Amino acid sequence: MRHPRDIEIVPDGAPLMRTDPETGLSAAEAAARLARFGPNALDETHRSLLARVAGYFWGPIPWLIELAAILSLVLADWADFAVILGMLVVNAGVGFVEENKADSAIALLKESLAPTARVKRDGRWQEVEAAALVPGDIVRLAIGNIVPADLRLTRGAYLSANESALTGESLPVDKKPGDTAYSGSVVKLGEMEGEVTATGMRSFFGRTAALVQGAERKSHFQQAVMRIGNFLILSALALVTLILVVSVLRQNPVWEAVQFALILTVAAIPVALPTVLSVTMAVGAERLARMKAIVSRLVSIEEMAGVDVLCSDKTGTLTQNRLTVETPRPLSGQSADDLLLAAVLACNPDEPDAIDAAVMKAAEGVEARKSFSLDTFTPFDPVSKRTEAVVSRNGERWCVSKGAPQVILDLAGLDGAVRQGVEAEVDQLAEQGFRTIGAARMVGGRGWEFLGLIPIFDPPRADAADTIATARSMGLTVKMITGDHEAIARQIAGQLGLGRNMQPAGELLDGESAVVAERVRAADGFARVLPEHKFRIVEALQSGGSIVAMTGDGVNDAPALKEADAGIAVSGATDAARAAADLVLTGEGLSTITEAITEARRIFERMTSYATFRIAETIRVLLFMTVTILAYNFYPVTAIMIVLLAVLNDLPMMTIAYDNVAASEHPVRWDMRQVITLASVLGIMGVVETFLLFWYVDSVAGLPREAIQTVIFLKLLVSGHMTLYVTRNRGWFWSRPWPSLKLFGATEATQVAGTLIAVYGLFVTPIGWTVAALVWAYCLAWLPIEAAIAQATRRVLAPAAGNTPGGGGDRTQARDQKPGQAVSMSSSGLSSSSSASTVSVAPTISSDVK
């Protein structure tokens, strides 16, 4: 019978015999396993170019635009057809750029894998392609190697692997036989052999790639555009159908009615809506680029405006990713300079690691170090857990050492009450989040002398605390995410003004979805976090209705960056993280994030303004046309006037991207009930004022019907553009911020163009300057009334929308409850367990470093 230890359960659940480390797999067995498990490579899903291109022209919004193009083609309106087709191509182009995001992220992840590996097969070591590795292969790892697959280490004294790109751990992780070396990590010290346990997409690295591939987000922007489009097209079809039915019942000329209905439908379809909103975001992206924030996914700008939870990676984002020595703790009878002198002499001056660099920086003021010369240096290794150097000065030889406090205490032979006091201080520093090293010296032959402790930590960025305070004032909840232990997380959180309820991610995410979501929302931060943890944290927050921003810089962050509503790759991020992110910061620090969110909220205001205006105008034209046709059996404007209105309304709207707007103080999101309600009120009001004008010029003034059509055309154009001044500002239309020069100039230019068309009769019956001036006066008289009604409508809608611009009721509720602060701030006791990729706890925290 096979012993359980001789069997390995591989990821697909099938048992495999353990490989003989002396011979490795045979070539035949390796080929069989390669056929069974597949190559050690990341899976990629590719669609043909034709399928990808066809996909850009399929969906609700493309259908609406295509319908408009077909109707223009039926009417032989070639100019309109060309414009609409151009808009369709532009929207497809934007989609093409966005679709390449996941492919780019996977490609960059793939490049991080080892190209070759040293493998034992048929009893001899040989070099093979990393893609040919299979579970059970015996692999040798040496300094500088990229681990080609997940390995269970079997032979060798020690190994130190840099897993920062995978787990976020700020220091290399020590490995021993029985531990796992993860694919994608880099060997820094030592040499060991290991048996492959997982390859390809089943490996730790592969699961990270799978999370990136599987992360699919539904843009709130795309949903809003689709809902606006559906509302407008359904409204248009309903009213056009009513007009056709009435025309048939009245025995009006059928072709004339059909032609007019088609023109009216084309005008009602929001052909320019996606384009105007995309241009608005593109212009905003240029402004963000000047702030050192590169937007890689346009629709993420709208998502950023609604972000109410910011999940920030700790190492390298909130902190400097540069170890720093805190106040040295010399043993009684010793001085801080003596302690630092011994520690700096025990550093490698030629190739200092992170701890050496921190000690050397702290000891810059110790002048005595310059008088010593280095004779021999023994580097740190995970077995001895210390460095040692022999130095000399004026013929006197010293031995100095630094490393894990317990090891240095043993070296110095310190025991009794003094040792207990030192160990107690190590524990206390560990609970405060500090790593500690001890230092000792031996002068002549007098024996080793323990000098004291040196606390080390990764300090926060200079602007991190202010940025977090700013983010909170903007209505954001900030949660810290780190691969370090929760004690370290609490120490940093205290310096940054964050809550200290830091929870280990593994325990927090274990349970039912609803319970997990509540725990995640209540926590101020998460420690000992792995890539799948980050992904699930984002999912849990999103399930509660939050719009989540995630910052990160490593491969380990790529899945969560892709899943988050706004993934933010910070300065110095890996290529994989940048490819998965929506926003890439090129400047250091977090302050750019709050600036980007503020700018995103301005962009959102511009989009909301245009959407409200466009819906109001469609309602105004369609409903007025319907009412007039039903009441008077008369078309109040001609088909060419409808086309002119559509062109003159939409062309200047491109400049709304440059408008001056105030940024909301709180997260914002699309509240279609509020947008459509306000637009409907303004639209119906426009119908009332236009119908009153029609009644006056028809029944009182007695103008000819052809002249009446021109009057109505001019009125719809002038009052429509004035409606934009009402929708663009949440205060009165004359209050700041005033319209930008570009928007004002384009709007007034089209109004003047429309006035000249009406006065001189280009494509329409001329009405002269006197009548045109009276129409302008009529529109100006209604402008303050329209603004007052808009203000009243907003006040009525505000309580239900959470008093946030653009809606955001759900988000506001989450913000006001401040779930991250609703729990007790008392810290939980430190767990004694730890994974291979996390820093150990209590006194062991210090024993894992030099």
MITIKOL-895339 format. One record per residue (C-alpha): x negated, y negated, z; residue in one letter. Coordinates in steps of 0.1 Angstrom, whole numbers, padded with zeros to 4 digits, always signed. Layout:
BEGIN
XYZA;...
This chain:
BEGIN
+0000+0000+0000M;-0012-0035-0009R;-0020-0058+0020H;+0001-0090+0020P;-0031-0110+0019R;-0041-0093-0014D;-0010-0106-0031I;-0004-0142-0042E;+0031-0155-0049I;+0027-0177-0079V;+0051-0205-0087P;+0074-0184-0110D;+0079-0160-0081G;+0060-0131-0096A;+0034-0114-0074P;-0003-0113-0086L;-0031-0094-0071M;-0059-0115-0058R;-0090-0117-0080T;-0122-0100-0071D;-0146-0131-0065P;-0176-0110-0077E;-0162-0103-0112T;-0134-0128-0118G;-0107-0120-0143L;-0113-0099-0174S;-0109-0116-0208A;-0079-0094-0215A;-0062-0102-0182E;-0069-0139-0187A;-0053-0138-0221A;-0023-0120-0208A;-0018-0146-0180R;-0023-0174-0205L;+0005-0160-0225A;+0026-0156-0194R;+0020-0189-0177F;+0011-0211-0207G;-0018-0235-0211P;-0031-0256-0182N;-0017-0288-0197A;+0010-0313-0192L;+0042-0306-0211D;+0053-0333-0235E;+0087-0336-0252T;+0085-0351-0287H;+0114-0362-0309R;+0110-0366-0346S;+0105-0401-0360L;+0139-0398-0379L;+0157-0388-0347A;+0141-0416-0327R;+0150-0442-0354V;+0186-0429-0357A;+0190-0431-0319G;+0184-0469-0320Y;+0216-0473-0341F;+0238-0451-0320W;+0258-0462-0290G;+0285-0487-0280P;+0266-0519-0286I;+0251-0508-0319P;+0285-0496-0330W;+0300-0530-0323L;+0272-0547-0343I;+0276-0522-0371E;+0313-0527-0373L;+0307-0564-0376A;+0283-0557-0405A;+0308-0534-0423I;+0335-0560-0420L;+0313-0587-0434S;+0303-0563-0462L;+0340-0557-0470V;+0346-0594-0472L;+0315-0598-0494A;+0301-0623-0469D;+0265-0616-0477W;+0250-0643-0455A;+0269-0631-0424D;+0260-0595-0433F;+0223-0604-0435A;+0223-0622-0401V;+0242-0593-0384I;+0219-0567-0399L;+0189-0587-0387G;+0202-0587-0352M;+0207-0549-0353L;+0171-0544-0364V;+0158-0567-0337V;+0177-0548-0310N;+0164-0515-0324A;+0128-0529-0323G;+0131-0537-0286V;+0144-0501-0280G;+0114-0486-0299F;+0089-0504-0277V;+0107-0494-0245E;+0110-0457-0254E;+0073-0453-0257N;+0069-0460-0220K;+0073-0424-0207A;+0051-0410-0235D;+0023-0435-0226S;+0025-0426-0189A;+0022-0389-0196I;-0006-0394-0221A;-0026-0413-0195L;-0019-0387-0169L;-0031-0361-0193K;-0064-0379-0199E;-0071-0377-0162S;-0073-0339-0162L;-0107-0321-0164A;-0116-0312-0201P;-0137-0281-0191T;-0142-0259-0161A;-0169-0235-0148R;-0151-0201-0146V;-0162-0165-0137K;-0149-0140-0161R;-0160-0104-0168D;-0186-0108-0140G;-0204-0139-0154R;-0200-0177-0152W;-0190-0194-0183Q;-0177-0228-0195E;-0141-0228-0208V;-0116-0254-0218E;-0096-0265-0188A;-0064-0258-0208A;-0074-0221-0208A;-0074-0217-0170L;-0048-0193-0156V;-0037-0184-0120P;-0063-0161-0105G;-0093-0176-0122D;-0124-0181-0100I;-0137-0217-0105V;-0169-0233-0092R;-0167-0270-0082L;-0197-0293-0078A;-0203-0330-0072I;-0186-0352-0098G;-0163-0325-0111N;-0126-0333-0117I;-0107-0304-0101V;-0091-0287-0132P;-0062-0270-0114A;-0049-0263-0079D;-0074-0241-0062L;-0075-0222-0029R;-0111-0227-0018L;-0128-0194-0010T;-0166-0197-0008R;-0190-0225+0002G;-0198-0245+0033A;-0178-0277+0026Y;-0163-0299+0000L;-0153-0336+0001S;-0127-0347-0025A;-0115-0381-0034N;-0077-0377-0036E;-0069-0414-0035S;-0053-0414-0069A;-0031-0385-0059L;-0021-0391-0023T;-0030-0427-0016G;-0055-0416+0011E;-0081-0443+0015S;-0111-0420+0023L;-0123-0387+0008P;-0108-0356+0023V;-0129-0329+0038D;-0122-0293+0026K;-0131-0259+0040K;-0125-0223+0029P;-0087-0217+0029G;-0078-0254+0020D;-0064-0264-0014T;-0082-0286-0038A;-0057-0304-0060Y;-0059-0309-0097S;-0069-0344-0107G;-0090-0350-0076S;-0127-0357-0078V;-0155-0339-0059V;-0176-0363-0040K;-0198-0340-0019L;-0205-0303-0016G;-0201-0273-0038E;-0175-0245-0034M;-0157-0218-0053E;-0120-0214-0054G;-0092-0193-0069E;-0066-0210-0092V;-0032-0210-0076T;-0012-0232-0100A;-0018-0246-0135T;-0002-0271-0158G;+0032-0285-0148M;+0032-0262-0117R;+0002-0279-0102S;+0003-0308-0078F;-0008-0330-0107F;+0018-0314-0130G;+0046-0320-0106R;+0036-0357-0105T;+0038-0358-0143A;+0072-0340-0143A;+0086-0366-0119L;+0075-0393-0144V;+0091-0375-0173Q;+0123-0369-0153G;+0127-0404-0140A;+0156-0419-0160E;+0171-0452-0150R;+0203-0468-0161K;+0197-0504-0166S;+0223-0527-0149H;+0216-0551-0178F;+0226-0525-0204Q;+0257-0515-0184Q;+0267-0552-0182A;+0262-0558-0219V;+0283-0527-0227M;+0311-0538-0204R;+0312-0573-0218I;+0312-0559-0253G;+0339-0534-0245N;+0361-0561-0229F;+0357-0585-0259L;+0362-0559-0286I;+0393-0543-0269L;+0408-0578-0263S;+0401-0587-0300A;+0416-0555-0313L;+0447-0558-0291A;+0454-0594-0302L;+0445-0588-0339V;+0468-0558-0339T;+0496-0580-0325L;+0490-0607-0352I;+0491-0580-0379L;+0523-0565-0366V;+0540-0599-0364V;+0528-0609-0399S;+0542-0577-0414V;+0575-0581-0395L;+0577-0617-0409R;+0569-0604-0444Q;+0538-0627-0447N;+0513-0618-0474P;+0497-0586-0462V;+0462-0591-0478W;+0460-0626-0463E;+0469-0613-0429A;+0444-0584-0431V;+0416-0607-0444Q;+0422-0632-0415F;+0423-0603-0390A;+0390-0590-0402L;+0374-0624-0400I;+0388-0629-0365L;+0375-0595-0354T;+0340-0603-0367V;+0340-0636-0348A;+0352-0618-0316A;+0325-0591-0316I;+0296-0602-0295P;+0270-0597-0322V;+0246-0622-0308A;+0251-0612-0271L;+0223-0585-0269P;+0200-0607-0289T;+0205-0639-0269V;+0201-0620-0237L;+0170-0602-0250S;+0155-0635-0261V;+0162-0650-0227T;+0143-0622-0210M;+0115-0624-0236A;+0110-0661-0229V;+0111-0653-0192G;+0084-0626-0197A;+0061-0652-0212E;+0065-0674-0181R;+0058-0644-0159L;+0027-0637-0179A;+0014-0671-0170R;+0019-0661-0134M;-0004-0631-0140K;+0026-0607-0141A;+0029-0588-0174I;+0064-0574-0181V;+0063-0541-0200S;+0101-0534-0200R;+0123-0565-0207L;+0154-0552-0190V;+0134-0549-0157S;+0135-0587-0154I;+0173-0585-0147E;+0166-0556-0123E;+0140-0577-0104M;+0166-0604-0099A;+0187-0580-0080G;+0160-0563-0059V;+0170-0561-0023D;+0144-0535-0010V;+0107-0539-0017L;+0088-0507-0011C;+0051-0516-0009S;+0021-0493-0010D;-0002-0501+0019K;-0037-0493+0007T;-0049-0518-0019G;-0016-0536-0019T;-0008-0548+0016L;-0044-0542+0026T;-0078-0550+0009Q;-0088-0513+0004N;-0121-0523+0020R;-0130-0510+0054L;-0139-0536+0081T;-0155-0532+0115V;-0134-0544+0143E;-0150-0556+0176T;-0177-0531+0186P;-0172-0513+0219R;-0207-0508+0234P;-0212-0484+0264L;-0217-0501+0297S;-0253-0512+0299G;-0257-0515+0261Q;-0253-0546+0239S;-0232-0549+0207A;-0263-0557+0188D;-0280-0525+0199D;-0249-0506+0189L;-0247-0522+0154L;-0285-0519+0149L;-0285-0481+0154A;-0254-0478+0132A;-0267-0499+0103V;-0301-0480+0104L;-0281-0448+0101A;-0266-0460+0068C;-0277-0452+0033N;-0289-0486+0019P;-0292-0474-0017D;-0258-0457-0021E;-0236-0469+0007P;-0201-0453+0010D;-0171-0472+0023A;-0180-0468+0060I;-0217-0476+0054D;-0206-0508+0035A;-0184-0519+0064A;-0212-0513+0090V;-0238-0531+0069M;-0214-0561+0065K;-0208-0562+0103A;-0245-0560+0110A;-0256-0588+0088E;-0263-0610+0118G;-0286-0584+0135V;-0320-0597+0125E;-0339-0568+0141A;-0328-0544+0113R;-0351-0561+0088K;-0382-0551+0108S;-0375-0513+0104F;-0386-0492+0074S;-0367-0460+0064L;-0387-0428+0065D;-0360-0401+0060T;-0322-0401+0056F;-0298-0372+0061T;-0264-0380+0045P;-0230-0372+0061F;-0214-0339+0055D;-0182-0324+0069P;-0201-0297+0088V;-0224-0319+0109S;-0199-0349+0107K;-0228-0374+0111R;-0256-0391+0094T;-0292-0393+0107E;-0321-0414+0098A;-0357-0416+0109V;-0370-0452+0109V;-0402-0469+0121S;-0414-0503+0133R;-0449-0512+0142N;-0459-0476+0144G;-0429-0467+0167E;-0405-0440+0153R;-0368-0440+0160W;-0341-0415+0152C;-0306-0429+0148V;-0273-0413+0140S;-0237-0423+0135K;-0206-0401+0130G;-0176-0386+0147A;-0175-0397+0184P;-0173-0362+0197Q;-0203-0351+0177V;-0224-0381+0188I;-0213-0375+0224L;-0225-0339+0221D;-0257-0350+0205L;-0264-0373+0234A;-0254-0347+0260G;-0230-0372+0276L;-0205-0356+0300D;-0186-0363+0332G;-0166-0394+0339A;-0185-0415+0313V;-0176-0391+0285R;-0140-0389+0297Q;-0138-0428+0295G;-0153-0428+0260V;-0128-0401+0248E;-0099-0420+0264A;-0110-0451+0245E;-0112-0431+0213V;-0076-0419+0219D;-0064-0455+0226Q;-0080-0468+0194L;-0065-0440+0174A;-0030-0448+0187E;-0036-0484+0176Q;-0045-0472+0141G;-0083-0475+0142F;-0107-0450+0129R;-0138-0448+0152T;-0174-0438+0148I;-0200-0433+0175G;-0237-0443+0173A;-0268-0430+0192A;-0306-0435+0190R;-0337-0416+0202M;-0368-0437+0208V;-0400-0416+0209G;-0393-0384+0228G;-0370-0397+0254R;-0339-0379+0241G;-0307-0391+0224W;-0289-0421+0239E;-0252-0428+0233F;-0246-0465+0225L;-0209-0469+0220G;-0180-0469+0196L;-0173-0489+0164I;-0137-0492+0154P;-0130-0494+0117I;-0098-0504+0098F;-0086-0515+0064D;-0076-0552+0070P;-0045-0567+0054P;-0048-0591+0025R;-0049-0627+0034A;-0016-0635+0018D;+0003-0603+0027A;+0019-0616+0059A;+0031-0649+0043D;+0044-0630+0012T;+0064-0606+0034I;+0079-0635+0053A;+0087-0652+0020T;+0103-0620+0007A;+0125-0617+0038R;+0136-0653+0034S;+0147-0643-0001M;+0169-0616+0012G;+0146-0587+0007L;+0139-0558+0031T;+0102-0548+0029V;+0092-0512+0037K;+0056-0500+0038M;+0046-0467+0022I;+0012-0451+0029T;-0006-0418+0028G;-0023-0426+0061D;-0010-0415+0095H;+0018-0434+0111E;-0005-0448+0139A;-0025-0466+0112I;+0007-0477+0095A;+0020-0492+0128R;-0012-0511+0134Q;-0011-0527+0100I;+0027-0534+0103A;+0021-0552+0135G;-0004-0576+0118Q;+0019-0582+0089L;+0051-0589+0109G;+0068-0557+0097L;+0089-0535+0119G;+0069-0507+0136R;+0094-0479+0130N;+0070-0459+0108M;+0082-0424+0101Q;+0063-0394+0086P;+0079-0389+0051A;+0079-0351+0052G;+0101-0349+0083E;+0122-0379+0073L;+0132-0364+0039L;+0141-0330+0052D;+0179-0325+0054G;+0211-0333+0037E;+0212-0362+0012S;+0235-0384+0032A;+0215-0380+0064V;+0182-0385+0045V;+0195-0417+0030A;+0205-0431+0064E;+0171-0422+0079R;+0153-0439+0049V;+0173-0470+0052R;+0167-0472+0090A;+0129-0468+0087A;+0106-0498+0084D;+0080-0477+0066G;+0068-0442+0057F;+0035-0425+0065A;+0018-0393+0053R;+0035-0399+0019V;+0030-0376-0011L;+0042-0385-0047P;+0074-0365-0045E;+0081-0383-0012H;+0079-0417-0028K;+0102-0405-0056F;+0128-0393-0031R;+0125-0424-0010I;+0134-0445-0040V;+0163-0422-0049E;+0176-0423-0013A;+0176-0461-0013L;+0193-0462-0047Q;+0220-0438-0036S;+0230-0464-0009G;+0235-0491-0036G;+0202-0508-0033S;+0181-0521-0062I;+0146-0510-0054V;+0112-0524-0063A;+0082-0502-0057M;+0046-0513-0058T;+0016-0490-0064G;-0017-0485-0080D;-0025-0448-0083G;-0015-0418-0103V;+0004-0407-0072N;+0026-0438-0075D;+0036-0432-0112A;+0068-0412-0106P;+0082-0436-0081A;+0072-0466-0103L;+0091-0450-0131K;+0121-0441-0110E;+0123-0475-0092A;+0146-0502-0107D;+0115-0524-0108A;+0082-0506-0107G;+0053-0529-0100I;+0017-0519-0107A;-0006-0541-0086V;-0040-0554-0096S;-0066-0527-0103G;-0039-0500-0108A;-0048-0469-0128T;-0037-0466-0164D;-0010-0441-0156A;+0005-0464-0129A;+0005-0493-0154R;+0021-0473-0181A;+0049-0462-0157A;+0055-0496-0143A;+0079-0524-0154D;+0057-0552-0141L;+0019-0552-0141V;+0001-0577-0119L;-0032-0589-0131T;-0039-0611-0101G;-0047-0599-0066E;-0022-0601-0038G;+0016-0598-0034L;+0024-0635-0037S;+0029-0630-0075T;+0057-0606-0067I;+0079-0631-0049T;+0071-0657-0076E;+0082-0631-0103A;+0114-0623-0084I;+0122-0660-0082T;+0116-0664-0119E;+0137-0633-0126A;+0166-0648-0106R;+0164-0679-0128R;+0165-0657-0159I;+0195-0639-0145F;+0213-0672-0140E;+0207-0681-0177R;+0221-0647-0188M;+0251-0650-0165T;+0257-0685-0178S;+0257-0674-0215Y;+0278-0643-0208A;+0305-0663-0191T;+0304-0689-0219F;+0307-0662-0246R;+0336-0644-0230I;+0354-0677-0223A;+0350-0688-0259E;+0362-0655-0273T;+0393-0657-0251I;+0399-0693-0261R;+0398-0687-0298V;+0416-0653-0299L;+0444-0662-0274L;+0450-0696-0290F;+0451-0681-0324M;+0476-0655-0313T;+0499-0679-0294V;+0499-0704-0323T;+0506-0677-0349I;+0534-0662-0328L;+0549-0696-0320A;+0545-0715-0353Y;+0538-0687-0378N;+0508-0708-0389F;+0470-0701-0389Y;+0456-0731-0369P;+0421-0726-0384V;+0410-0710-0417T;+0388-0680-0421A;+0358-0701-0431I;+0363-0722-0399M;+0361-0691-0378I;+0328-0681-0394V;+0315-0717-0389L;+0325-0716-0352L;+0308-0683-0347A;+0275-0695-0363V;+0276-0730-0346L;+0283-0714-0312N;+0257-0687-0312D;+0227-0704-0330L;+0220-0730-0303P;+0226-0705-0275M;+0191-0691-0282M;+0178-0721-0264T;+0195-0712-0232I;+0164-0692-0225A;+0146-0725-0219Y;+0173-0740-0197D;+0166-0755-0163N;+0183-0735-0136V;+0181-0731-0098A;+0170-0697-0084A;+0194-0680-0060S;+0182-0677-0024E;+0195-0641-0024H;+0194-0610-0046P;+0218-0612-0075V;+0234-0586-0097R;+0261-0584-0123W;+0296-0587-0108D;+0317-0583-0139M;+0349-0590-0120R;+0336-0624-0111Q;+0321-0631-0145V;+0352-0620-0164I;+0376-0638-0140T;+0358-0671-0143L;+0355-0668-0181A;+0392-0659-0183S;+0402-0689-0163V;+0381-0712-0184L;+0393-0695-0216G;+0430-0698-0207I;+0425-0734-0197M;+0409-0740-0231G;+0440-0724-0247V;+0462-0748-0228V;+0443-0779-0237E;+0439-0768-0274T;+0476-0759-0277F;+0486-0793-0262L;+0464-0810-0288L;+0480-0789-0316F;+0515-0797-0304W;+0506-0835-0303Y;+0491-0837-0338V;+0518-0815-0353D;+0549-0827-0336S;+0541-0862-0325V;+0514-0875-0349A;+0527-0855-0378G;+0494-0848-0394L;+0493-0825-0425P;+0487-0789-0416R;+0454-0788-0435E;+0442-0818-0414A;+0455-0801-0382I;+0433-0771-0390Q;+0402-0794-0392T;+0412-0811-0359V;+0415-0778-0341I;+0382-0766-0356F;+0364-0797-0343L;+0381-0795-0309K;+0372-0758-0304L;+0336-0766-0313L;+0331-0797-0291V;+0350-0784-0261S;+0333-0750-0264G;+0298-0765-0262H;+0310-0786-0232M;+0321-0754-0215T;+0285-0743-0215L;+0276-0773-0194Y;+0302-0761-0169V;+0291-0724-0168T;+0253-0732-0166R;+0255-0750-0133N;+0272-0738-0101R;+0276-0774-0090G;+0292-0802-0110W;+0280-0805-0146F;+0262-0838-0139W;+0243-0825-0109S;+0207-0812-0110R;+0192-0792-0124P;+0201-0809-0156W;+0200-0791-0190P;+0166-0787-0206S;+0158-0809-0235L;+0158-0779-0259K;+0192-0767-0248L;+0207-0802-0248F;+0192-0811-0281G;+0204-0779-0298A;+0239-0781-0284T;+0244-0817-0293E;+0229-0811-0328A;+0254-0784-0336T;+0282-0806-0322Q;+0271-0834-0345V;+0268-0810-0374A;+0303-0798-0368G;+0316-0834-0365T;+0300-0843-0399L;+0316-0812-0415I;+0350-0823-0401A;+0346-0860-0410V;+0334-0855-0446Y;+0352-0823-0454G;+0324-0797-0460L;+0344-0765-0466F;+0373-0781-0447V;+0399-0809-0451T;+0382-0842-0440P;+0398-0861-0411I;+0376-0893-0410G;+0357-0909-0381W;+0387-0923-0362T;+0404-0889-0357V;+0371-0873-0350A;+0364-0899-0323A;+0398-0893-0307L;+0391-0855-0306V;+0358-0862-0288W;+0375-0885-0263A;+0401-0858-0257Y;+0374-0832-0250C;+0355-0855-0227L;+0386-0862-0207A;+0391-0825-0201W;+0355-0818-0191L;+0357-0829-0154P;+0391-0811-0151I;+0375-0780-0164E;+0346-0783-0141A;+0369-0788-0111A;+0389-0757-0119I;+0356-0738-0123A;+0344-0749-0089Q;+0377-0739-0073A;+0376-0705-0090T;+0340-0699-0077R;+0351-0708-0042R;+0379-0683-0043V;+0357-0656-0057L;+0327-0663-0034A;+0339-0645-0003P;+0346-0613-0022A;+0313-0615-0040A;+0293-0619-0008G;+0286-0656-0015N;+0258-0647-0038T;+0254-0662-0073P;+0264-0638-0100G;+0281-0615-0075G;+0260-0589-0056G;+0286-0580-0030G;+0272-0545-0025D;+0236-0558-0022R;+0246-0586+0001T;+0263-0563+0025Q;+0232-0541+0026A;+0210-0572+0032R;+0232-0587+0060D;+0232-0554+0079Q;+0194-0554+0078K;+0193-0516+0081P;+0156-0515+0085G;+0159-0535+0117Q;+0190-0519+0132A;+0171-0492+0150V;+0150-0491+0181S;+0115-0505+0176M;+0100-0480+0200S;+0073-0458+0184S;+0078-0421+0184S;+0051-0398+0199G;+0022-0388+0177L;+0026-0354+0161S;-0003-0330+0164S;+0002-0316+0129S;-0016-0329+0098S;-0019-0319+0062S;-0052-0315+0043A;-0045-0348+0026S;-0038-0369+0056T;-0059-0383+0085V;-0056-0362+0117S;-0041-0377+0148V;-0051-0387+0183A;-0089-0381+0189P;-0091-0361+0157T;-0085-0393+0137I;-0121-0403+0144S;-0135-0369+0139S;-0126-0369+0102D;-0148-0398+0095V;-0185-0405+0100K;
